[in-house]
Amino acid sequence: MGTPLERWHEETQSAWLYDRLASCEPQAAQAELYKQLAHTAREQAGILEGDVKQAGMVLPAFQPTPRARLVAWLARASTPERIKPMLAALKVRGLSAYGRGHAMPTKVDGIGARHKRAGSGGTLRAAVFGVNDGLVSNASLVLGVAGATAEAATTGGSNAVVIAGIAGMLAGAFSMAAGEWISVRTQTELWQHQIGEEREELERYPEAEAEELALIYAARGMKLDAARALALELVQDKERALDALSREELGLDPNELGSPWGAALWSFLSFTLGSLIPLVPWLLWDGALALRVSIAAAAVTLFLVGAATSLFSGRNLYYGGLRMLTIGAAAGAATWMIGSLLGASVG
């Protein structure tokens, strides 16, 4: 995972960044964690410095990358907790200490066990929001075109609405699928790279990795001696140790990196399903009847999708449904009016 010189620079930069995070972190326990992690990173950089010299390379003067400087500045301008995704991309450890919602492990056998049952929630969430995106965007498009061709749409000439609806469905579905593939693929490559580096570091200096893990557990409330004992026992089992380090240091779940193709397929199918709801009435009927049924189907589905999203937000089911219905109705009404104005001006 990189040359000794590159890895030395990464660990030295980590120590540099931890020092700056510690200086601007408002939570005392987290600031102390960053200080301890800086010390551990310097020790690891010292080991890698020997590898650099042994490889016959010249050790240059350390300079942090522009990206690291920018992230450090943003941390000072706000707080480290507010830029957690940026810190995770720079492989900053200890971010899990900000989220104290799950129980601390008490023995090695419990590491990762509570995560094994998860997995379907993210797919369900993506499917629900994919349906919502397709529904709102295509309903708005269909209404906009119907508004632009209001006379034809209500007296029998709905070809323009159907063509626009099919084009919008396909364009949106392929666009969503491509965007989801790129997003998940990029994120997965980053996670795989970081987990690979973590595996190599665990092989290279397991005691140092155990100390980092112990410091994170201590920052989350465990007594330091107990945390060190647990971490030292944990690193004896490399796979469990990698699982814990990935979760606690990097905030990643090695079992849920995700498939780019799976994400793209789910996005395509869910968007298409949502897009079909306001479009199908125009394929079955014509004129004013198609318009009324399309609006009614979209309204009912918007309410149901909004109610489903309340399962993820914890809000009241009826509130979620009415909120989504209101947003969708506003979008549809706006596109209808804009379409009507454009149709009148062009006509």
C-alpha positions as CSV (number, residue, x, y, z in Angstrom):
1,M,0.0,0.0,0.0
2,G,2.4,2.6,-1.2
3,T,6.2,3.1,-0.9
4,P,7.8,3.4,2.6
5,L,8.3,7.1,1.8
6,E,4.6,7.6,1.0
7,R,3.5,5.8,4.1
8,W,6.0,7.8,6.2
9,H,4.5,11.0,4.8
10,E,1.0,9.8,5.5
11,E,1.7,9.0,9.2
12,T,3.7,12.2,9.7
13,Q,0.8,14.2,8.2
14,S,-1.6,12.3,10.4
15,A,0.4,13.4,13.5
16,W,0.5,17.0,12.1
17,L,-3.3,17.0,11.6
18,Y,-4.1,15.4,14.9
19,D,-2.2,18.2,16.7
20,R,-4.3,20.8,14.9
21,L,-7.5,18.9,15.6
22,A,-6.6,18.7,19.3
23,S,-6.1,22.4,19.4
24,C,-9.5,23.3,18.1
25,E,-11.6,20.4,19.5
26,P,-14.1,21.7,22.0
27,Q,-14.7,18.3,23.7
28,A,-11.9,17.7,26.2
29,A,-12.0,13.9,25.9
30,Q,-11.9,14.0,22.1
31,A,-9.1,16.6,22.2
32,E,-7.1,14.3,24.5
33,L,-7.8,11.4,22.1
34,Y,-6.4,13.4,19.2
35,K,-3.2,14.3,21.2
36,Q,-2.7,10.6,22.0
37,L,-3.3,9.6,18.4
38,A,-0.8,12.2,17.3
39,H,1.8,10.6,19.6
40,T,1.0,7.1,18.2
41,A,1.2,8.4,14.6
42,R,4.7,9.9,15.3
43,E,5.8,6.5,16.7
44,Q,4.6,4.8,13.6
45,A,6.2,7.4,11.4
46,G,9.5,6.7,13.3
47,I,9.2,3.0,12.3
48,L,8.6,3.9,8.7
49,E,11.5,6.4,8.7
50,G,13.7,3.4,9.3
51,D,12.1,1.6,6.4
52,V,12.8,4.7,4.2
53,K,16.4,4.8,5.1
54,Q,16.8,1.0,4.7
55,A,15.4,1.3,1.2
56,G,18.1,3.9,0.4
57,M,15.7,6.8,0.0
58,V,16.4,10.3,1.2
59,L,13.9,11.6,3.8
60,P,12.6,15.0,2.7
61,A,11.5,17.8,4.9
62,F,7.8,17.2,5.8
63,Q,5.2,19.4,4.2
64,P,1.5,18.7,4.6
65,T,-0.6,18.5,1.4
66,P,-2.8,21.4,0.4
67,R,-5.8,19.2,1.1
68,A,-4.6,18.5,4.6
69,R,-4.0,22.3,5.2
70,L,-7.5,23.1,3.9
71,V,-9.1,20.4,6.2
72,A,-7.2,21.7,9.2
73,W,-8.4,25.3,8.4
74,L,-12.0,24.1,8.1
75,A,-11.7,22.3,11.4
76,R,-10.6,25.5,13.1
77,A,-13.2,27.6,11.3
78,S,-16.0,25.2,12.5
79,T,-15.3,22.1,14.6
80,P,-13.8,18.8,13.7
81,E,-17.1,17.0,14.2
82,R,-18.8,19.1,11.5
83,I,-16.3,17.9,8.9
84,K,-16.2,14.2,9.7
85,P,-16.5,13.0,6.1
86,M,-13.4,15.1,5.1
87,L,-11.5,13.8,8.1
88,A,-12.5,10.2,7.2
89,A,-11.2,10.6,3.7
90,L,-7.8,11.6,5.2
91,K,-8.0,8.5,7.4
92,V,-8.3,10.3,10.6
93,R,-9.0,7.8,13.4
94,G,-11.3,8.1,16.4
95,L,-14.3,9.6,14.6
96,S,-16.5,6.9,16.1
97,A,-16.0,8.6,19.5
98,Y,-18.4,11.3,18.4
99,G,-21.2,8.9,18.0
100,R,-21.9,7.2,21.4
101,G,-25.2,5.7,20.5
102,H,-24.1,2.0,20.4
103,A,-23.0,-0.1,23.2
104,M,-19.3,-0.6,24.0
105,P,-17.9,-4.1,23.5
106,T,-17.0,-6.0,26.7
107,K,-15.3,-9.0,25.2
108,V,-13.6,-10.0,21.9
109,D,-16.4,-12.3,20.9
110,G,-18.8,-9.4,20.8
111,I,-16.8,-7.4,18.2
112,G,-18.8,-6.9,15.1
113,A,-21.6,-9.2,16.2
114,R,-24.2,-6.5,16.5
115,H,-23.4,-5.4,12.9
116,K,-24.0,-8.8,11.3
117,R,-27.7,-8.5,11.3
118,A,-27.8,-5.1,9.5
119,G,-27.7,-4.6,5.8
120,S,-31.1,-4.4,4.3
121,G,-32.0,-1.0,5.8
122,G,-29.8,0.9,3.4
123,T,-31.2,-0.8,0.4
124,L,-34.8,-0.2,1.5
125,R,-34.1,3.4,2.2
126,A,-32.5,3.8,-1.3
127,A,-35.5,2.1,-2.9
128,V,-38.0,4.4,-1.2
129,F,-36.2,7.6,-2.1
130,G,-35.6,6.3,-5.6
131,V,-39.3,5.8,-6.1
132,N,-39.9,9.3,-4.7
133,D,-37.4,10.9,-7.0
134,G,-38.9,9.2,-10.1
135,L,-42.4,10.1,-9.0
136,V,-41.9,13.7,-8.3
137,S,-39.7,14.4,-11.3
138,N,-41.8,12.6,-13.9
139,A,-45.1,13.8,-12.4
140,S,-43.8,17.3,-12.7
141,L,-42.6,16.7,-16.3
142,V,-45.9,15.2,-17.3
143,L,-47.9,18.0,-15.8
144,G,-45.6,20.6,-17.3
145,V,-46.1,19.2,-20.8
146,A,-49.9,18.7,-20.2
147,G,-50.0,22.4,-19.1
148,A,-48.1,23.5,-22.2
149,T,-50.6,21.5,-24.4
150,A,-53.6,21.9,-22.2
151,E,-56.2,22.0,-25.0
152,A,-54.9,18.9,-26.7
153,A,-54.3,17.1,-23.4
154,T,-57.9,17.5,-22.3
155,T,-59.5,16.8,-25.6
156,G,-57.7,13.7,-26.7
157,G,-54.2,14.5,-28.0
158,S,-51.9,13.1,-25.3
159,N,-49.1,11.9,-27.5
160,A,-46.8,14.8,-26.4
161,V,-47.4,13.9,-22.8
162,V,-46.7,10.2,-23.3
163,I,-43.5,10.9,-25.3
164,A,-42.2,13.4,-22.7
165,G,-43.1,11.0,-19.9
166,I,-41.3,8.1,-21.4
167,A,-38.3,10.2,-22.3
168,G,-38.2,11.7,-18.8
169,M,-38.4,8.3,-17.2
170,L,-35.6,6.8,-19.3
171,A,-33.3,9.8,-19.0
172,G,-33.8,10.1,-15.3
173,A,-33.4,6.3,-14.7
174,F,-30.2,6.1,-16.6
175,S,-28.9,9.3,-15.1
176,M,-29.6,8.1,-11.6
177,A,-28.1,4.7,-12.2
178,A,-24.9,6.1,-13.7
179,G,-24.6,8.6,-10.8
180,E,-25.2,6.0,-8.2
181,W,-22.6,3.6,-9.9
182,I,-20.0,6.3,-9.9
183,S,-20.7,7.4,-6.3
184,V,-20.7,3.9,-4.8
185,R,-17.7,2.8,-6.9
186,T,-15.6,5.8,-5.8
187,Q,-16.6,5.4,-2.2
188,T,-15.9,1.6,-2.3
189,E,-12.5,2.1,-3.8
190,L,-11.6,4.6,-1.0
191,W,-12.9,2.3,1.7
192,Q,-11.0,-0.7,0.2
193,H,-7.8,1.3,0.1
194,Q,-8.2,2.5,3.7
195,I,-9.0,-1.0,4.9
196,G,-6.1,-2.4,3.0
197,E,-3.8,0.1,4.7
198,E,-5.2,-0.8,8.0
199,R,-4.5,-4.5,7.4
200,E,-0.9,-3.7,6.5
201,E,-0.4,-1.5,9.6
202,L,-1.9,-4.3,11.8
203,E,0.7,-6.7,10.4
204,R,3.5,-4.1,10.7
205,Y,2.9,-2.8,14.2
206,P,0.0,-4.5,16.0
207,E,0.9,-3.0,19.4
208,A,0.6,0.5,18.1
209,E,-2.8,-0.3,16.4
210,A,-4.0,-1.8,19.7
211,E,-3.0,1.4,21.5
212,E,-5.0,3.5,19.0
213,L,-8.0,1.3,19.5
214,A,-7.7,1.4,23.3
215,L,-7.5,5.2,23.2
216,I,-10.7,5.3,21.2
217,Y,-12.5,3.0,23.6
218,A,-11.2,5.1,26.5
219,A,-12.5,8.3,24.9
220,R,-15.9,6.6,24.7
221,G,-16.0,5.9,28.4
222,M,-14.1,2.7,29.0
223,K,-11.4,2.7,31.6
224,L,-8.0,2.9,29.9
225,D,-6.6,-0.2,31.5
226,A,-9.6,-2.3,30.5
227,A,-9.6,-0.8,27.0
228,R,-5.9,-1.7,26.6
229,A,-6.5,-5.3,27.8
230,L,-9.4,-5.7,25.4
231,A,-7.4,-4.2,22.5
232,L,-4.3,-6.3,23.1
233,E,-6.5,-9.4,23.2
234,L,-8.3,-8.3,20.1
235,V,-5.2,-7.9,17.9
236,Q,-4.4,-11.6,18.5
237,D,-7.2,-12.4,16.1
238,K,-6.3,-10.4,12.9
239,E,-9.7,-10.6,11.2
240,R,-11.7,-9.4,14.3
241,A,-9.0,-6.8,14.9
242,L,-9.3,-5.5,11.3
243,D,-13.1,-5.4,11.7
244,A,-12.9,-3.4,14.9
245,L,-10.2,-1.0,13.6
246,S,-12.2,-0.4,10.4
247,R,-15.3,0.5,12.4
248,E,-13.8,2.4,15.3
249,E,-10.9,4.2,13.6
250,L,-12.3,4.7,10.1
251,G,-16.1,4.5,10.8
252,L,-16.5,1.9,8.1
253,D,-18.4,-1.4,8.0
254,P,-16.3,-4.0,6.0
255,N,-19.4,-6.1,5.5
256,E,-21.4,-3.3,3.9
257,L,-19.1,-1.7,1.3
258,G,-21.8,-2.1,-1.3
259,S,-21.9,-3.1,-4.9
260,P,-21.8,-0.4,-7.5
261,W,-23.8,-2.5,-10.0
262,G,-26.3,-3.4,-7.3
263,A,-26.7,0.2,-6.3
264,A,-27.1,1.3,-10.0
265,L,-29.7,-1.4,-10.6
266,W,-31.8,-0.6,-7.5
267,S,-31.6,3.1,-8.5
268,F,-32.7,2.4,-12.0
269,L,-35.6,0.2,-11.0
270,S,-36.9,2.3,-8.2
271,F,-36.7,5.5,-10.3
272,T,-38.5,3.8,-13.2
273,L,-41.2,2.5,-10.9
274,G,-41.8,5.9,-9.5
275,S,-41.8,7.5,-13.0
276,L,-44.4,5.0,-14.3
277,I,-47.1,6.0,-11.7
278,P,-48.0,9.3,-13.3
279,L,-47.3,8.0,-16.8
280,V,-49.4,4.8,-16.9
281,P,-52.8,6.6,-16.9
282,W,-51.8,8.4,-20.2
283,L,-51.0,5.0,-21.7
284,L,-54.4,3.6,-20.7
285,W,-56.7,6.6,-21.2
286,D,-56.8,9.9,-23.0
287,G,-57.6,13.5,-22.4
288,A,-59.1,14.8,-19.1
289,L,-59.6,11.3,-17.7
290,A,-55.9,10.5,-18.0
291,L,-55.0,13.8,-16.4
292,R,-57.3,13.3,-13.4
293,V,-56.2,9.7,-12.8
294,S,-52.5,10.7,-13.2
295,I,-52.8,13.4,-10.6
296,A,-54.8,11.2,-8.2
297,A,-52.3,8.3,-8.6
298,A,-49.4,10.6,-8.0
299,A,-51.0,12.2,-5.0
300,V,-51.8,8.9,-3.3
301,T,-48.3,7.5,-4.0
302,L,-46.7,10.7,-2.7
303,F,-48.5,10.4,0.6
304,L,-47.6,6.7,0.9
305,V,-43.9,7.4,0.1
306,G,-43.8,10.3,2.5
307,A,-45.3,8.0,5.2
308,A,-42.7,5.4,4.4
309,T,-39.9,7.9,4.8
310,S,-41.1,8.5,8.3
311,L,-39.8,5.0,9.1
312,F,-36.3,6.4,8.6
313,S,-36.8,9.9,10.1
314,G,-38.8,8.9,13.2
315,R,-41.4,11.5,12.4
316,N,-45.2,11.1,12.6
317,L,-46.5,8.9,9.7
318,Y,-49.2,11.3,8.7
319,Y,-46.9,14.3,9.0
320,G,-44.4,12.6,6.6
321,G,-47.1,11.7,4.1
322,L,-48.7,15.2,4.1
323,R,-45.3,16.9,3.9
324,M,-44.4,14.8,0.8
325,L,-47.8,15.4,-0.7
326,T,-47.5,19.1,-0.2
327,I,-44.0,19.3,-1.7
328,G,-45.0,17.1,-4.7
329,A,-48.2,19.2,-5.3
330,A,-46.2,22.4,-5.2
331,A,-43.7,21.1,-7.7
332,G,-46.5,19.8,-10.0
333,A,-48.5,23.0,-9.8
334,A,-45.4,25.1,-10.6
335,T,-44.5,23.1,-13.6
336,W,-48.1,23.1,-14.8
337,M,-48.3,26.9,-14.6
338,I,-44.9,27.3,-16.3
339,G,-45.9,24.9,-19.0
340,S,-49.2,26.7,-19.5
341,L,-47.4,30.1,-19.9
342,L,-44.9,28.6,-22.3
343,G,-47.6,26.9,-24.3
344,A,-49.6,30.1,-24.5
345,S,-46.6,32.2,-25.6
346,V,-45.4,29.6,-28.2
347,G,-48.9,29.0,-29.4
